[in-house]
């Protein structure tokens, strides 16, 4: 299997001593922060495009930042989801 996306690399190694409950909470907080940043930058892009005063280079640059932040949000969301799952598995044992 080839890796086409960073999300495919995320797996939680349960052989290590990891507090999956804390990991899930931290990843959830990071995801929220990333989504807030994406929202903020998106609103700035809309403002810039309406004013037509800013160059297209700045708008393109910010669009790239949004894409990267969205990828990171997907990664932290996957970590959060897997951590919640493994936390539940450990509690059932």
N, C-alpha and C positions, 0 to 999 in steps of 0.2 A: 504494500500500500504506500503510495506516495503522499507526502504532506504538502497540501496546497494552501493551508491556512494555519495561522498561529494557534487557533482554537484546537486543532487536532493534536497539538503537543501537550495540552493540559490534562494531566492525570494526577490524582492525589495518591501518593505512596503511603499506604497504610502500614507498611513495615516500619516506618519511622514513627517516633513519638510525636504526634501532631495533635494539638487540641483542635479538632475539627469544628467544634462549636464556635470557638473564638475566630477561627479562620473564616467560617461562613459569615459571621457578623462583620468582620473587617472587609471581606470582599463585597458584601452587600453595601457597606458604607462607601467604598471606593466606586462602585458602580453608580450609586446615587450622585456622588460628586462629579463623576465624568459626564453623566447625563445633564446635570446642571450646567456644566461648562459648555457642552454641546448646544444647549438651549441658549445660553448667553451669546455665544459666538454667532449662532444662527440669526439671532435678533440683530446683532451688529451688522451682519452681512445685509440683512434686509434694509436697515437704515442707510447703509453705504450705497446700496443699489438705487434706492429711491432718490437720494440726493444727487447722484451722478457726479459728485465732486471727487470721489475717490477713484483711483485707477483700477482697471481690471486686474492688474497684477496683485494688488492687495486682496481683492475679493477671491481670486483664484487661490492665493496662498491660504487664506482663512478656510476656504472650502476643503483644501487638503488637510488642514489641521482637524477639521470636523471629521473627515473620513478616518484619520488615525485615532482620534478619540473614540469614535464609534467602535473601531476594532478592539481597543483596550476595554471598553465597556462590555463587549461581548465576552472577552476573556475573563474579566472579573465576575461577570454574571455566571459563567460556566463554573468557575471556582466556587462561587457561593452555592450554586445548585448542588454540585458534587459534595461539598462539605456538609450541607444540610442532610443530604442523603446518607452519607457515611456516619454522621452524628446519630441519625435515627437507627441505623444498623447496629452501631455500638451500644445504644441504649437497649435494644431488643435482646442483646446477648446476655 
